[in-house]
Amino acid sequence: MIHSDARGYGIGAELVQVQDGKERPIAYEFRSLTTAEKNYSKTLLSSGLSSLHDTPTAGHLGFAKTYDRIRRKYYRPVLYGSVRRCASHCREFQRWKSPPQLPPVQLHPIKLPDIPFPKSGIGLLGRFPVTRSGNRWIIVCTDYLTRFTPTKVVSTAEATEIATFLVEDIILRHGAPREMISDRRRSFLSNIVKDINQLCQTSYILTTAYHSQTNCLTERFNKQLAGMLSIYVDVEQRNWDTILLFVTFAYNSAKQDTTRFSPFFLVHGRDIEIPLDVILSYDTENHDDNYVQQLITRAEEARHLAKLHILDVQAADK
């Protein structure tokens, strides 16, 4: 029996013989990798770049977000240029992105919380072509501090589906919000949703009629989500519900221009891991006894910085 192990600095093997049901080492072999052997092949580099930009979990999010996603974990002397060329030739991103628009009226900044999910916006995106599973709508909830956005596909967007989403995807995972902003759709005004809000002591804020931009974060995310889905949907447009969680992952794991952190990092205090990290031997182990406290401190500091960055943007947009 041979066990082998390859790391970023060397390669080793152990020859083991099984006697009386126990493994007994017979011989060992190890050597350091040469400089050339430590380099990733062009095929692996190309595959890695594609995985971090083209796949649904990457979302075709353009240069800035793709470059930040890669540089946090991997290094290559010409990385900036490689990512820039890849993003500049991305027709999918160019097709759905839209130029920034000035607000039609003076904006009034929304007071921000200090921790994730006390203030959230909820909304619906649809109606989409019915999928093979019978789904036509997407429920979206955006946290106003971290920009973390859970999503869920539903078939009717009726009150029971909204209530189930609030309980299972928001309250039981992130805690009961103190404030929830939504539009005036009938399903959001239902008795069952009101009962949940009363039970959790959630203040429910409704947008002005015919002016859903009051829930601006959710509306902005809906526009981006629709564009991301359009890249991967099939010709019949009936598989968008199978793609939703992947592109939601891409959004939540990408650095946001406003906060300068990824939503996932601001919620969990760490960068998210993807299968490519295992393939490229990305080391995430931390043996420090104070790691848990460091994680908590880092998350709190990041949220404080994110809040300051948001306030700066709000002040500039006035």
N, C-alpha and C positions, 0 to 999 in steps of 0.2 A: 504494500500500500504506500502510495506517494502523496504527500501533502505539499502543495506549493503556495507561495505567497509573493506577490509583486507589489512594490510600493513606489513612491516617487523617487527614492534614492538607491534602491537595490532590489535584487531578486534572490529568493532563497527557496530551498527545498529540503524536505525531511523524509527519509526512507524509514517506514515503520513496518514491523512484523507483528502480527497478531498471534499471541501465545496464551493459551488458557483463557481466552476471551478478553485479554488485555492487550493494548497497543504498547509495543516496546520499541523505542527508537534504535535504529541500527547505524544510520549515517546522516550527516548534515552537509549541506552545501550552500554557500552564500557568496555573492560578489556584488560590488557596487556597480551601479549603472554608469556608463560613459556619458559624456556631455551630449553626444548625438542621440543616445538612447533615451535620455530624459526629455527630449523634444517630442511634442505631439506630431503625428504624421499629418500631411496636408489633408488627407481624407478625413481624419478624425477632427481636425480643426474646422473643415467645411461642414461636417455633420454637426459639430457642436454649435457653430454659428447659426445653422439652420434650425436646430432645436431651440435656440434661445431667441429666435425671431419669427420663424415661419409657422411653427406649430400652434394649435389652438391654445395651449397653455402659455404661449408667449404673446400671441394676439396681434402680430404685425403692428406694434405700437410706435414705430418710428425710431429715429436715431437716439434721441436723448434717453428714453426709457430702456431701449435695448442695450446701449452702451453702459448705462449704470448697472443693469442686471448682470452684465458679463464682468465688468471691471471689479465688482465687489468680491469676486471669488477667483478669477483667473487673470493671468498676465501673459501678454505677448508684446514684443517691442513695437509691432505695427498694428496693435489692436484697434486704436482709434481710427486709422485709415480704413481698415478692413470693415469695421462696423459702419462707417460713414458711407462707403461704397455700396454695401449691402442695403442700407436704408434708402439711399438716394435712388436705387433702382427698383424699389418696392412699389409696384403699380397698385397693389391692393390698398396700401396705406394712403397713397396719393389720391385714390379714388374716393374714399369715404371721409377723409379728414376735411374739415371746413376751416376757413380763415377766422381768426378771432373777430368778434363783433363788439362794438361799443354798446354799453347799456343804454336803453332809450330814455331812462330817467335817472335821477340821482339815487344811488344805492344807499340803503341803511343797513350797516353791518349787524349781523345777528350775534348776540352774546354767546361766547363759546364756553363749553364746560372744560374741566381739567382732566377728566378721565373718559374712557370710551363709553359710548352709548347712552348717556343721560339725555342727549338731544339727538333725535333721528328724524329723517324724512322718509315717508313711505309712499309708493306710487305704483301704477300699473303701466306696462308697456304692451301694446297690442292694439287691435286684434291682428294676429298673424295668421297665415294660412294654416289650417288644421293639420297637425302632424299625424303620423301613423299611430301614435298613442292617444290621439284625441285632444291634444293640448293646443291652446290658442292664445294664452296670455302669460306674461311674466310679472311676478310680484317682486318689487325692488325696495330695499330699505338701506338708506345711506346714513352712516354716523357722521355728525357734523364736525367732530374733532379729527378723527383718524382718516375719514373718507372710506373706511371699510364698508363694503357693500354686499350683503348676502342677497341671493336671488333664488327664485323658485318658479318652476313652470306649473301652470294650473290650466284646467280646461274651461272653466266658466267665469272665474274671478268673482264669484258670488261671496256673500258674507262669511259663510262657513269656511271657505278656502282662505280668506283673509285672516280670519280668527285663528285657524290652524297654523298659518305661517307666523303670526305674531307670537303664539305660545311656543311652538316647537323650534323655530329658527331664530327668534330674537330673545324672548324672555328666558327660556331654559338654557340658552347658550351664552348670552351676554348680560342677562339681568334685565329687570324691568326699567324701561326708559322713564325719565321724569317728564320729558316733553316729546310729543310726536306730531309732526307736521304732515298733513295730507291734503289732497284736493277734496272736492265735494261730491265725489262719486257715491252713488247709492250704497254700494257695498261697504264703504268706509263709515257711513252714517248709520249703519244697522245697529240694532239693539245688542247683538252678541258682541260686536266690537266695542260698543260703549260699556258693556258690562265688564269686559276684560280691562279696559282702561280705568274704570272705577275701582276694580279689585286691586289693581297695581298702583293706584293713585297717580296715573299718568295724565298729565294735562294735554288735551287734544286740541291742536291748533289747525284750523281750516284755512286754506288759501282763499283769496278773494275770488268771487265768481268770475269766470272768463279770464282769469289772470293766474294761471297755474305756476308762473315763474316765481311766485312767492316761495315755492318749494324748489329753489333753483338748483341745489346740488343733485337732487333726484332727477330733475328734468335734464340736466347736463349729462348725467351718467346714462340716462336712457338713450340719448342721442348717440353717445359713443358706443354703447352696447349694441345698438341696432347696426351701426357701421361694422363693428367687429364680427357680428353674426353673419353679415352679408358676404364676408370673405370666404367663409367655410360652408355655407349652406349649399345643398345640392340643387340641381336644375329645377326639380319639382318644388323646392322650398318646403320640404316636409320633414327635414331632419334637424331643424334648428334647436329643438328641445334637447337633443342628445349632445349638442355643442355648448349649451349654455354654461354648464359648470366649468368647462375648460376655459372659456374666455373670461368668465368671472374670476377664476384663479389668476389669469394673466393680469387682469386689472388690479386685483388686490395685492399682487406680488411685485408690481412695478412702482418705481418712485414717482410720486406726484409732484407736479411743478409747484403747487402752492405750499404744501407742507415740507417738501424736500425729503420725505421719507416714503417708504411704501406703506400702505394701509396695514398690511400684515405685520410689519415690524412695529408699528405704533400700538397695535393691539397686543401682540405676543412678546415683544421685546427681543426678537431674533429674526434673522432672515429665514425665509422658507427654503426647504430642501426639495430638490427635484431629482429625478433619476439620473440626469447627466452628472450630478455631483458625485455619485457612486462610481460611474464609469471613469471619470477623470480624477478619482482619488482625492476629492475635496475633503480635507480633515476637519471635522466639526467637534472633535472630542475636547473636553475641558475638564481637567482633573483638579482644578482649584476647589478647595473646600468651601470657598465663599462664592461659588459660581451662581447659586440661586439668588443671593443678595445682590450680586453684580447685575444679574439679569433684571431684577426689579428696579434697581437704581437707574440702569441704562434706559429702560422703558419709560420711567418717569421723566428723565431728562429729555428724552426724545419727544415726548408729548408736550413738554413745556416749550421746547424749541419750535415744534410744529405749530403750536398756538401762536407764538410770536410771529412766525412766518405768515400765517393766515391773516393776522391783524395788520401786518405790513401791506399785504396785497389788498385788503379791504380799504385801508387808508389811501392807497394809490388809486383805487377805483372810484373814490368819491367824486 
